[in-house]
Amino acid sequence: MSAVMQDRLYSASGFGQQVAKSFSAASQSYMQGARLQQQVALDALAMLAKEPRGHLLDLGCGPGWLHPRLTDYCNTFTAVDLSAGMLAKAAQAALAKTYLQADAQQLPLADNSVDTVFSSLMLQWCAKPAAVFAEVSRVLTPGGKVVITTLVEGTLAELAQAFAGLDSYPHVSRFLAVDSIKQAAFATAGVNWQFEQRRYPLYYPDVQTLARELKLLGANQVAGRRSGLTGKGYWQQLARAYEIHRTMLGLPASYQALMISGVKHGS
């Protein structure tokens, strides 16, 4: 079994440390609430050629639930995550060649060292997306392929609207606009980028179920928000505010995902 490598860990400060801590704490419960993450990752994987070729980098691997499928898309792969807890969970399966705890904005990998980069729903937790795109381009071999997905502005709009009717605190993570992400990508020359936005609606019987799912994922602790939202009266108010969105399928929570693909120039 490959050891979890930490000797060249690039420690994140501030927000990055908060992200790592939150997702490490959720590493055991994550898959219980990862409906969206599974849908988006499988759709993203379908954007790659299904052939066992070269070396793949799984950037932001999480607990590694997708790893049994990756052997259809590469000969070997390296798993990277900022969260020690997530990486340890992924390493239990011992499927990757290397498990590396590292910051996607400063990868301890050689230039032109991987043939494919795959990253699903990790980019939105990075403070500097342009740095991630630059690193992806740097480590890719000429002609290499990259597929990245990220949540964008408009995600959890129904929940944000319900909260907005109660107070002015930022309860929902503020995701970047699509144009901002495109600008960050285009700042990296040498890659032919393509973009496609997709909406993923999930449905819940009540707002408490949605909140529990976000907690399982660790995502409820990542954004700056008002603390102490535990009062029964407050949650009753939130539930009433959310009811205007109810459909026959339940209360919707819309996720806006940007599918980003690219090929590095050269061959």
C-alpha positions as protocol buffer text, in pm:
chain_id: "A"
residue {
  index: 1
  type: MET
  ca { x: 0 y: 0 z: 0 }
}
residue {
  index: 2
  type: SER
  ca { x: 134 y: 344 z: -93 }
}
residue {
  index: 3
  type: ALA
  ca { x: 207 y: 566 z: 204 }
}
residue {
  index: 4
  type: VAL
  ca { x: 28 y: 895 z: 247 }
}
residue {
  index: 5
  type: MET
  ca { x: 302 y: 1140 z: 159 }
}
residue {
  index: 6
  type: GLN
  ca { x: 319 y: 1452 z: 374 }
}
residue {
  index: 7
  type: ASP
  ca { x: 686 y: 1546 z: 351 }
}
residue {
  index: 8
  type: ARG
  ca { x: 620 y: 1813 z: 90 }
}
residue {
  index: 9
  type: LEU
  ca { x: 285 y: 1935 z: 217 }
}
residue {
  index: 10
  type: TYR
  ca { x: 214 y: 2295 z: 125 }
}
residue {
  index: 11
  type: SER
  ca { x: 22 y: 2421 z: 425 }
}
residue {
  index: 12
  type: ALA
  ca { x: -275 y: 2645 z: 348 }
}
residue {
  index: 13
  type: SER
  ca { x: -351 y: 2947 z: 561 }
}
residue {
  index: 14
  type: GLY
  ca { x: -680 y: 3100 z: 665 }
}
residue {
  index: 15
  type: PHE
  ca { x: -962 y: 2980 z: 446 }
}
residue {
  index: 16
  type: GLY
  ca { x: -762 y: 2683 z: 316 }
}
residue {
  index: 17
  type: GLN
  ca { x: -701 y: 2555 z: 668 }
}
residue {
  index: 18
  type: GLN
  ca { x: -1071 y: 2588 z: 743 }
}
residue {
  index: 19
  type: VAL
  ca { x: -1158 y: 2389 z: 430 }
}
residue {
  index: 20
  type: ALA
  ca { x: -911 y: 2113 z: 516 }
}
residue {
  index: 21
  type: LYS
  ca { x: -1033 y: 2090 z: 874 }
}
residue {
  index: 22
  type: SER
  ca { x: -1402 y: 2082 z: 776 }
}
residue {
  index: 23
  type: PHE
  ca { x: -1363 y: 1808 z: 519 }
}
residue {
  index: 24
  type: SER
  ca { x: -1133 y: 1601 z: 739 }
}
residue {
  index: 25
  type: ALA
  ca { x: -1404 y: 1605 z: 1005 }
}
residue {
  index: 26
  type: ALA
  ca { x: -1658 y: 1488 z: 745 }
}
residue {
  index: 27
  type: SER
  ca { x: -1441 y: 1214 z: 592 }
}
residue {
  index: 28
  type: GLN
  ca { x: -1638 y: 929 z: 757 }
}
residue {
  index: 29
  type: SER
  ca { x: -1987 y: 1067 z: 687 }
}
residue {
  index: 30
  type: TYR
  ca { x: -1922 y: 1226 z: 347 }
}
residue {
  index: 31
  type: MET
  ca { x: -2059 y: 951 z: 123 }
}
residue {
  index: 32
  type: GLN
  ca { x: -2390 y: 943 z: 314 }
}
residue {
  index: 33
  type: GLY
  ca { x: -2471 y: 1286 z: 172 }
}
residue {
  index: 34
  type: ALA
  ca { x: -2274 y: 1291 z: -154 }
}
residue {
  index: 35
  type: ARG
  ca { x: -2559 y: 1252 z: -403 }
}
residue {
  index: 36
  type: LEU
  ca { x: -2463 y: 1562 z: -598 }
}
residue {
  index: 37
  type: GLN
  ca { x: -2091 y: 1487 z: -584 }
}
residue {
  index: 38
  type: GLN
  ca { x: -2148 y: 1143 z: -734 }
}
residue {
  index: 39
  type: GLN
  ca { x: -2374 y: 1271 z: -1013 }
}
residue {
  index: 40
  type: VAL
  ca { x: -2135 y: 1547 z: -1115 }
}
residue {
  index: 41
  type: ALA
  ca { x: -1821 y: 1332 z: -1094 }
}
residue {
  index: 42
  type: LEU
  ca { x: -1970 y: 1055 z: -1310 }
}
residue {
  index: 43
  type: ASP
  ca { x: -2083 y: 1310 z: -1569 }
}
residue {
  index: 44
  type: ALA
  ca { x: -1734 y: 1460 z: -1567 }
}
residue {
  index: 45
  type: LEU
  ca { x: -1565 y: 1121 z: -1600 }
}
residue {
  index: 46
  type: ALA
  ca { x: -1774 y: 1055 z: -1910 }
}
residue {
  index: 47
  type: MET
  ca { x: -1594 y: 1350 z: -2071 }
}
residue {
  index: 48
  type: LEU
  ca { x: -1269 y: 1152 z: -2074 }
}
residue {
  index: 49
  type: ALA
  ca { x: -1176 y: 879 z: -2320 }
}
residue {
  index: 50
  type: LYS
  ca { x: -1240 y: 542 z: -2161 }
}
residue {
  index: 51
  type: GLU
  ca { x: -904 y: 380 z: -2224 }
}
residue {
  index: 52
  type: PRO
  ca { x: -630 y: 271 z: -1981 }
}
residue {
  index: 53
  type: ARG
  ca { x: -365 y: 520 z: -2087 }
}
residue {
  index: 54
  type: GLY
  ca { x: -93 y: 710 z: -1906 }
}
residue {
  index: 55
  type: HIS
  ca { x: -82 y: 873 z: -1564 }
}
residue {
  index: 56
  type: LEU
  ca { x: -390 y: 1048 z: -1421 }
}
residue {
  index: 57
  type: LEU
  ca { x: -403 y: 1304 z: -1139 }
}
residue {
  index: 58
  type: ASP
  ca { x: -717 y: 1297 z: -923 }
}
residue {
  index: 59
  type: LEU
  ca { x: -706 y: 1649 z: -783 }
}
residue {
  index: 60
  type: GLY
  ca { x: -923 y: 1681 z: -473 }
}
residue {
  index: 61
  type: CYS
  ca { x: -988 y: 1308 z: -448 }
}
residue {
  index: 62
  type: GLY
  ca { x: -1202 y: 1321 z: -132 }
}
residue {
  index: 63
  type: PRO
  ca { x: -1262 y: 977 z: 24 }
}
residue {
  index: 64
  type: GLY
  ca { x: -1169 y: 805 z: -302 }
}
residue {
  index: 65
  type: TRP
  ca { x: -1507 y: 655 z: -386 }
}
residue {
  index: 66
  type: LEU
  ca { x: -1441 y: 705 z: -759 }
}
residue {
  index: 67
  type: HIS
  ca { x: -1104 y: 530 z: -760 }
}
residue {
  index: 68
  type: PRO
  ca { x: -1225 y: 181 z: -861 }
}
residue {
  index: 69
  type: ARG
  ca { x: -1348 y: 336 z: -1188 }
}
residue {
  index: 70
  type: LEU
  ca { x: -1030 y: 526 z: -1269 }
}
residue {
  index: 71
  type: THR
  ca { x: -842 y: 217 z: -1387 }
}
residue {
  index: 72
  type: ASP
  ca { x: -1057 y: 232 z: -1703 }
}
residue {
  index: 73
  type: TYR
  ca { x: -911 y: 576 z: -1781 }
}
residue {
  index: 74
  type: CYS
  ca { x: -540 y: 541 z: -1699 }
}
residue {
  index: 75
  type: ASN
  ca { x: -258 y: 300 z: -1626 }
}
residue {
  index: 76
  type: THR
  ca { x: -175 y: 460 z: -1291 }
}
residue {
  index: 77
  type: PHE
  ca { x: -302 y: 756 z: -1093 }
}
residue {
  index: 78
  type: THR
  ca { x: -198 y: 990 z: -815 }
}
residue {
  index: 79
  type: ALA
  ca { x: -457 y: 1101 z: -559 }
}
residue {
  index: 80
  type: VAL
  ca { x: -422 y: 1451 z: -411 }
}
residue {
  index: 81
  type: ASP
  ca { x: -627 y: 1621 z: -142 }
}
residue {
  index: 82
  type: LEU
  ca { x: -572 y: 1907 z: 100 }
}
residue {
  index: 83
  type: SER
  ca { x: -766 y: 1722 z: 372 }
}
residue {
  index: 84
  type: ALA
  ca { x: -563 y: 1467 z: 566 }
}
residue {
  index: 85
  type: GLY
  ca { x: -880 y: 1289 z: 678 }
}
residue {
  index: 86
  type: MET
  ca { x: -1016 y: 1253 z: 325 }
}
residue {
  index: 87
  type: LEU
  ca { x: -680 y: 1134 z: 196 }
}
residue {
  index: 88
  type: ALA
  ca { x: -645 y: 874 z: 471 }
}
residue {
  index: 89
  type: LYS
  ca { x: -992 y: 744 z: 389 }
}
residue {
  index: 90
  type: ALA
  ca { x: -905 y: 717 z: 19 }
}
residue {
  index: 91
  type: ALA
  ca { x: -573 y: 545 z: 96 }
}
residue {
  index: 92
  type: GLN
  ca { x: -751 y: 257 z: 270 }
}
residue {
  index: 93
  type: ALA
  ca { x: -834 y: 111 z: -71 }
}
residue {
  index: 94
  type: ALA
  ca { x: -470 y: 129 z: -186 }
}
residue {
  index: 95
  type: LEU
  ca { x: -565 y: 183 z: -551 }
}
residue {
  index: 96
  type: ALA
  ca { x: -357 y: 490 z: -633 }
}
residue {
  index: 97
  type: LYS
  ca { x: 15 y: 480 z: -701 }
}
residue {
  index: 98
  type: THR
  ca { x: 63 y: 773 z: -462 }
}
residue {
  index: 99
  type: TYR
  ca { x: -154 y: 952 z: -206 }
}
residue {
  index: 100
  type: LEU
  ca { x: -32 y: 1308 z: -166 }
}
residue {
  index: 101
  type: GLN
  ca { x: -156 y: 1572 z: 76 }
}
residue {
  index: 102
  type: ALA
  ca { x: -110 y: 1900 z: -107 }
}
residue {
  index: 103
  type: ASP
  ca { x: -261 y: 2233 z: -206 }
}
residue {
  index: 104
  type: ALA
  ca { x: -400 y: 2238 z: -562 }
}
residue {
  index: 105
  type: GLN
  ca { x: -273 y: 2594 z: -593 }
}
residue {
  index: 106
  type: GLN
  ca { x: 89 y: 2480 z: -545 }
}
residue {
  index: 107
  type: LEU
  ca { x: 136 y: 2118 z: -644 }
}
residue {
  index: 108
  type: PRO
  ca { x: 460 y: 1937 z: -548 }
}
residue {
  index: 109
  type: LEU
  ca { x: 466 y: 1761 z: -886 }
}
residue {
  index: 110
  type: ALA
  ca { x: 714 y: 1791 z: -1173 }
}
residue {
  index: 111
  type: ASP
  ca { x: 640 y: 1979 z: -1492 }
}
residue {
  index: 112
  type: ASN
  ca { x: 482 y: 1766 z: -1769 }
}
residue {
  index: 113
  type: SER
  ca { x: 441 y: 1471 z: -1533 }
}
residue {
  index: 114
  type: VAL
  ca { x: 76 y: 1363 z: -1579 }
}
residue {
  index: 115
  type: ASP
  ca { x: -126 y: 1284 z: -1891 }
}
residue {
  index: 116
  type: THR
  ca { x: -471 y: 1359 z: -1749 }
}
residue {
  index: 117
  type: VAL
  ca { x: -602 y: 1581 z: -1471 }
}
residue {
  index: 118
  type: PHE
  ca { x: -944 y: 1506 z: -1322 }
}
residue {
  index: 119
  type: SER
  ca { x: -1096 y: 1726 z: -1055 }
}
residue {
  index: 120
  type: SER
  ca { x: -1460 y: 1733 z: -949 }
}
residue {
  index: 121
  type: LEU
  ca { x: -1616 y: 1991 z: -716 }
}
residue {
  index: 122
  type: MET
  ca { x: -1288 y: 2094 z: -560 }
}
residue {
  index: 123
  type: LEU
  ca { x: -1213 y: 2424 z: -734 }
}
residue {
  index: 124
  type: GLN
  ca { x: -1484 y: 2620 z: -552 }
}
residue {
  index: 125
  type: TRP
  ca { x: -1294 y: 2572 z: -225 }
}
residue {
  index: 126
  type: CYS
  ca { x: -975 y: 2729 z: -363 }
}
residue {
  index: 127
  type: ALA
  ca { x: -905 y: 3096 z: -290 }
}
residue {
  index: 128
  type: LYS
  ca { x: -709 y: 3142 z: -615 }
}
residue {
  index: 129
  type: PRO
  ca { x: -866 y: 2949 z: -907 }
}
residue {
  index: 130
  type: ALA
  ca { x: -617 y: 3104 z: -1152 }
}
residue {
  index: 131
  type: ALA
  ca { x: -333 y: 2941 z: -957 }
}
residue {
  index: 132
  type: VAL
  ca { x: -505 y: 2602 z: -989 }
}
residue {
  index: 133
  type: PHE
  ca { x: -542 y: 2640 z: -1365 }
}
residue {
  index: 134
  type: ALA
  ca { x: -177 y: 2742 z: -1393 }
}
residue {
  index: 135
  type: GLU
  ca { x: -66 y: 2439 z: -1192 }
}
residue {
  index: 136
  type: VAL
  ca { x: -282 y: 2204 z: -1397 }
}
residue {
  index: 137
  type: SER
  ca { x: -124 y: 2336 z: -1716 }
}
residue {
  index: 138
  type: ARG
  ca { x: 225 y: 2305 z: -1568 }
}
residue {
  index: 139
  type: VAL
  ca { x: 196 y: 1940 z: -1463 }
}
residue {
  index: 140
  type: LEU
  ca { x: 13 y: 1825 z: -1778 }
}
residue {
  index: 141
  type: THR
  ca { x: 212 y: 1671 z: -2061 }
}
residue {
  index: 142
  type: PRO
  ca { x: 172 y: 1835 z: -2405 }
}
residue {
  index: 143
  type: GLY
  ca { x: -152 y: 1704 z: -2553 }
}
residue {
  index: 144
  type: GLY
  ca { x: -276 y: 1612 z: -2206 }
}
residue {
  index: 145
  type: LYS
  ca { x: -645 y: 1639 z: -2114 }
}
residue {
  index: 146
  type: VAL
  ca { x: -806 y: 1808 z: -1814 }
}
residue {
  index: 147
  type: VAL
  ca { x: -1162 y: 1790 z: -1683 }
}
residue {
  index: 148
  type: ILE
  ca { x: -1260 y: 2010 z: -1388 }
}
residue {
  index: 149
  type: THR
  ca { x: -1601 y: 2074 z: -1236 }
}
residue {
  index: 150
  type: THR
  ca { x: -1690 y: 2347 z: -990 }
}
residue {
  index: 151
  type: LEU
  ca { x: -1999 y: 2496 z: -832 }
}
residue {
  index: 152
  type: VAL
  ca { x: -2080 y: 2848 z: -949 }
}
residue {
  index: 153
  type: GLU
  ca { x: -2302 y: 3143 z: -867 }
}
residue {
  index: 154
  type: GLY
  ca { x: -2668 y: 3044 z: -829 }
}
residue {
  index: 155
  type: THR
  ca { x: -2595 y: 2730 z: -628 }
}
residue {
  index: 156
  type: LEU
  ca { x: -2842 y: 2685 z: -341 }
}
residue {
  index: 157
  type: ALA
  ca { x: -3032 y: 2993 z: -457 }
}
residue {
  index: 158
  type: GLU
  ca { x: -3354 y: 2874 z: -294 }
}
residue {
  index: 159
  type: LEU
  ca { x: -3185 y: 2832 z: 43 }
}
residue {
  index: 160
  type: ALA
  ca { x: -3014 y: 3171 z: 12 }
}
residue {
  index: 161
  type: GLN
  ca { x: -3346 y: 3335 z: -70 }
}
residue {
  index: 162
  type: ALA
  ca { x: -3515 y: 3176 z: 231 }
}
residue {
  index: 163
  type: PHE
  ca { x: -3237 y: 3293 z: 464 }
}
residue {
  index: 164
  type: ALA
  ca { x: -3244 y: 3643 z: 312 }
}
residue {
  index: 165
  type: GLY
  ca { x: -3600 y: 3684 z: 433 }
}
residue {
  index: 166
  type: LEU
  ca { x: -3486 y: 3630 z: 793 }
}
residue {
  index: 167
  type: ASP
  ca { x: -3162 y: 3826 z: 830 }
}
residue {
  index: 168
  type: SER
  ca { x: -2868 y: 3967 z: 636 }
}
residue {
  index: 169
  type: TYR
  ca { x: -2602 y: 3716 z: 742 }
}
residue {
  index: 170
  type: PRO
  ca { x: -2421 y: 3508 z: 474 }
}
residue {
  index: 171
  type: HIS
  ca { x: -2552 y: 3159 z: 547 }
}
residue {
  index: 172
  type: VAL
  ca { x: -2477 y: 3014 z: 203 }
}
residue {
  index: 173
  type: SER
  ca { x: -2134 y: 2996 z: 42 }
}
residue {
  index: 174
  type: ARG
  ca { x: -2075 y: 3264 z: -219 }
}
residue {
  index: 175
  type: PHE
  ca { x: -1964 y: 3090 z: -536 }
}
residue {
  index: 176
  type: LEU
  ca { x: -1787 y: 3267 z: -821 }
}
residue {
  index: 177
  type: ALA
  ca { x: -1966 y: 3378 z: -1134 }
}
residue {
  index: 178
  type: VAL
  ca { x: -1900 y: 3177 z: -1450 }
}
residue {
  index: 179
  type: ASP
  ca { x: -1729 y: 3474 z: -1616 }
}
residue {
  index: 180
  type: SER
  ca { x: -1485 y: 3505 z: -1324 }
}
residue {
  index: 181
  type: ILE
  ca { x: -1385 y: 3141 z: -1357 }
}
residue {
  index: 182
  type: LYS
  ca { x: -1344 y: 3173 z: -1732 }
}
residue {
  index: 183
  type: GLN
  ca { x: -1116 y: 3473 z: -1682 }
}
residue {
  index: 184
  type: ALA
  ca { x: -910 y: 3273 z: -1432 }
}
residue {
  index: 185
  type: ALA
  ca { x: -875 y: 2987 z: -1681 }
}
residue {
  index: 186
  type: PHE
  ca { x: -790 y: 3210 z: -1976 }
}
residue {
  index: 187
  type: ALA
  ca { x: -512 y: 3368 z: -1769 }
}
residue {
  index: 188
  type: THR
  ca { x: -329 y: 3040 z: -1828 }
}
residue {
  index: 189
  type: ALA
  ca { x: -199 y: 3026 z: -2182 }
}
residue {
  index: 190
  type: GLY
  ca { x: -128 y: 2701 z: -2359 }
}
residue {
  index: 191
  type: VAL
  ca { x: -458 y: 2523 z: -2290 }
}
residue {
  index: 192
  type: ASN
  ca { x: -764 y: 2514 z: -2515 }
}
residue {
  index: 193
  type: TRP
  ca { x: -1045 y: 2560 z: -2261 }
}
residue {
  index: 194
  type: GLN
  ca { x: -1413 y: 2473 z: -2306 }
}
residue {
  index: 195
  type: PHE
  ca { x: -1702 y: 2537 z: -2067 }
}
residue {
  index: 196
  type: GLU
  ca { x: -2053 y: 2401 z: -2014 }
}
residue {
  index: 197
  type: GLN
  ca { x: -2289 y: 2496 z: -1732 }
}
residue {
  index: 198
  type: ARG
  ca { x: -2533 y: 2237 z: -1598 }
}
residue {
  index: 199
  type: ARG
  ca { x: -2804 y: 2259 z: -1334 }
}
residue {
  index: 200
  type: TYR
  ca { x: -2844 y: 1975 z: -1085 }
}
residue {
  index: 201
  type: PRO
  ca { x: -3166 y: 1994 z: -879 }
}
residue {
  index: 202
  type: LEU
  ca { x: -3196 y: 1780 z: -567 }
}
residue {
  index: 203
  type: TYR
  ca { x: -3517 y: 1746 z: -364 }
}
residue {
  index: 204
  type: TYR
  ca { x: -3578 y: 1717 z: 9 }
}
residue {
  index: 205
  type: PRO
  ca { x: -3885 y: 1657 z: 228 }
}
residue {
  index: 206
  type: ASP
  ca { x: -3791 y: 1956 z: 447 }
}
residue {
  index: 207
  type: VAL
  ca { x: -3516 y: 2210 z: 506 }
}
residue {
  index: 208
  type: GLN
  ca { x: -3381 y: 2019 z: 805 }
}
residue {
  index: 209
  type: THR
  ca { x: -3298 y: 1724 z: 579 }
}
residue {
  index: 210
  type: LEU
  ca { x: -3109 y: 1954 z: 344 }
}
residue {
  index: 211
  type: ALA
  ca { x: -2917 y: 2102 z: 637 }
}
residue {
  index: 212
  type: ARG
  ca { x: -2826 y: 1754 z: 764 }
}
residue {
  index: 213
  type: GLU
  ca { x: -2694 y: 1656 z: 421 }
}
residue {
  index: 214
  type: LEU
  ca { x: -2474 y: 1967 z: 403 }
}
residue {
  index: 215
  type: LYS
  ca { x: -2342 y: 1882 z: 750 }
}
residue {
  index: 216
  type: LEU
  ca { x: -2256 y: 1526 z: 643 }
}
residue {
  index: 217
  type: LEU
  ca { x: -2050 y: 1673 z: 358 }
}
residue {
  index: 218
  type: GLY
  ca { x: -1869 y: 1920 z: 580 }
}
residue {
  index: 219
  type: ALA
  ca { x: -1980 y: 2199 z: 346 }
}
residue {
  index: 220
  type: ASN
  ca { x: -2188 y: 2370 z: 614 }
}
residue {
  index: 221
  type: GLN
  ca { x: -1872 y: 2480 z: 797 }
}
residue {
  index: 222
  type: VAL
  ca { x: -1671 y: 2611 z: 502 }
}
residue {
  index: 223
  type: ALA
  ca { x: -1823 y: 2954 z: 440 }
}
residue {
  index: 224
  type: GLY
  ca { x: -1825 y: 3244 z: 683 }
}
residue {
  index: 225
  type: ARG
  ca { x: -2168 y: 3254 z: 840 }
}
residue {
  index: 226
  type: ARG
  ca { x: -2360 y: 3349 z: 1150 }
}
residue {
  index: 227
  type: SER
  ca { x: -2312 y: 3103 z: 1432 }
}
residue {
  index: 228
  type: GLY
  ca { x: -2571 y: 2972 z: 1672 }
}
residue {
  index: 229
  type: LEU
  ca { x: -2849 y: 2890 z: 1426 }
}
residue {
  index: 230
  type: THR
  ca { x: -3006 y: 2635 z: 1659 }
}
residue {
  index: 231
  type: GLY
  ca { x: -3323 y: 2796 z: 1785 }
}
residue {
  index: 232
  type: LYS
  ca { x: -3644 y: 2611 z: 1711 }
}
residue {
  index: 233
  type: GLY
  ca { x: -3823 y: 2933 z: 1623 }
}
residue {
  index: 234
  type: TYR
  ca { x: -3554 y: 3032 z: 1375 }
}
residue {
  index: 235
  type: TRP
  ca { x: -3574 y: 2699 z: 1193 }
}
residue {
  index: 236
  type: GLN
  ca { x: -3953 y: 2721 z: 1184 }
}
residue {
  index: 237
  type: GLN
  ca { x: -3924 y: 3062 z: 1019 }
}
residue {
  index: 238
  type: LEU
  ca { x: -3673 y: 2926 z: 771 }
}
residue {
  index: 239
  type: ALA
  ca { x: -3898 y: 2632 z: 689 }
}
residue {
  index: 240
  type: ARG
  ca { x: -4192 y: 2865 z: 620 }
}
residue {
  index: 241
  type: ALA
  ca { x: -3978 y: 3086 z: 399 }
}
residue {
  index: 242
  type: TYR
  ca { x: -3855 y: 2784 z: 200 }
}
residue {
  index: 243
  type: GLU
  ca { x: -4208 y: 2648 z: 142 }
}
residue {
  index: 244
  type: ILE
  ca { x: -4273 y: 2884 z: -150 }
}
residue {
  index: 245
  type: HIS
  ca { x: -4030 y: 2670 z: -352 }
}
residue {
  index: 246
  type: ARG
  ca { x: -4198 y: 2335 z: -282 }
}
residue {
  index: 247
  type: THR
  ca { x: -4282 y: 2115 z: -582 }
}
residue {
  index: 248
  type: MET
  ca { x: -4446 y: 1776 z: -620 }
}
residue {
  index: 249
  type: LEU
  ca { x: -4098 y: 1627 z: -574 }
}
residue {
  index: 250
  type: GLY
  ca { x: -4028 y: 1817 z: -253 }
}
residue {
  index: 251
  type: LEU
  ca { x: -3821 y: 2121 z: -163 }
}
residue {
  index: 252
  type: PRO
  ca { x: -3565 y: 2187 z: -438 }
}
residue {
  index: 253
  type: ALA
  ca { x: -3201 y: 2274 z: -385 }
}
residue {
  index: 254
  type: SER
  ca { x: -3044 y: 2380 z: -712 }
}
residue {
  index: 255
  type: TYR
  ca { x: -2675 y: 2334 z: -778 }
}
residue {
  index: 256
  type: GLN
  ca { x: -2511 y: 2512 z: -1070 }
}
residue {
  index: 257
  type: ALA
  ca { x: -2205 y: 2322 z: -1193 }
}
residue {
  index: 258
  type: LEU
  ca { x: -1954 y: 2441 z: -1450 }
}
residue {
  index: 259
  type: MET
  ca { x: -1795 y: 2161 z: -1651 }
}
residue {
  index: 260
  type: ILE
  ca { x: -1449 y: 2273 z: -1764 }
}
residue {
  index: 261
  type: SER
  ca { x: -1242 y: 2074 z: -2010 }
}
residue {
  index: 262
  type: GLY
  ca { x: -919 y: 2148 z: -2188 }
}
residue {
  index: 263
  type: VAL
  ca { x: -629 y: 2009 z: -2389 }
}
residue {
  index: 264
  type: LYS
  ca { x: -276 y: 2136 z: -2341 }
}
residue {
  index: 265
  type: HIS
  ca { x: -113 y: 2258 z: -2658 }
}
residue {
  index: 266
  type: GLY
  ca { x: 151 y: 2039 z: -2817 }
}
residue {
  index: 267
  type: SER
  ca { x: 173 y: 1665 z: -2872 }
}
